[in-house]
Amino acid sequence: MKMIIDHWAVPITSTDGKLLGVELRTRVSINDCPVIIGKGRESKQLLEDVHTQQVREVERKTDWFQENNLFCVLTTQTDTSADYLPFLKYFTTENNSSQKIWLDGVGAYLSSTLPLVAGNVEVARLDRSFANEHINREIFHIIIKNLLQYCEKVIVPVQDKKHYPMLREADVWAVQGQYRSIRFDKCENLL
């Protein structure tokens, strides 16, 4: 069995283009076949292995993250977390913690708003499809304002800078999707 694991840094920036942090995304292929992490028979062990490798990659960049006051966010949260890396955050879709969470997929089909109402959300990232569907509607500004009543910060996946003035006006903290991903081992080039 031949497994290839690639780590990518997806920039998360302010609406002014300042780098705030990166999302570490990992692509896995087994025998040249892409694998969806967390799905299938070996999902739990693969998820643990990927998470361990991600944490190792982030550890190598600790000085860079801390010196530049940046965060790194993962979506592969497991039962183990790297609490000794204060800049490391985890996107989740569930409220399984008493600590502040980074809620992912807000507005996605069948997503829950319970974590928002519970008051445990520090950052909420909108679902990409939801954002694309509603960003040109006049109500989008109101959606963001309402979200900010239940969380501290909002990230909006957006491809077009023409939306930035409206997002700034709505107090959106960050955007994702404007800049291309790069290999995680080269993430210093994002500055």
C-alpha positions, 0 to 999 in steps of 0.5 A: 500500500502506497500512501501519499500525504500532502499538506497545504496552507490556505490563507485566511486574511482580513478584508484589507489583505493582511494575513491573519492565519492559515488553514492546514488542509491535508490531502491523502491518497492511497495507491493513487486514489484520493481518500476522504479523511474521516470516511471509510473503514480505517477512518478513525486510525487514518484521522489520528495519523493525519492529525499527528502529522499535521501537529508535527508540521505545525510544530516545525513552524511554531516560531513563524506563527508566534513571531507574526501573531498568526493562527493555524486552524485544522479541521481534523480534531480528534480526541487529542489536541495540542493545547501547548500550541496556543495559536493552533485552533480547530474548526468543528461543526459540533459543540462538544467543548465547554471552551470557545470553539471555531464553528465551521459550515454555518449555513450549510444544509443540515448544519446546527446553530445550537453552538451559536445559541449556546454562546460557545463560539469564538469564530464562525466560518460560513459555508462556501455554498451558503456564502455564494448563494447569499452574498449578492442579496441585500439580506447578507449584511443582516445575516452577518450582523445577526451572527455577530450577536452570537460569536466574536468573529466571522470568516466568509469564504469569498472569491471576489474582492468586489464584496470586500467593502460590504464585508468590512461594513458588516464587521466581517473579521476575515475572508478565505478563498481570495488567495491560492493555497501553497504547500504548508512547508512554504507558508512563510512565502504568504507574508 
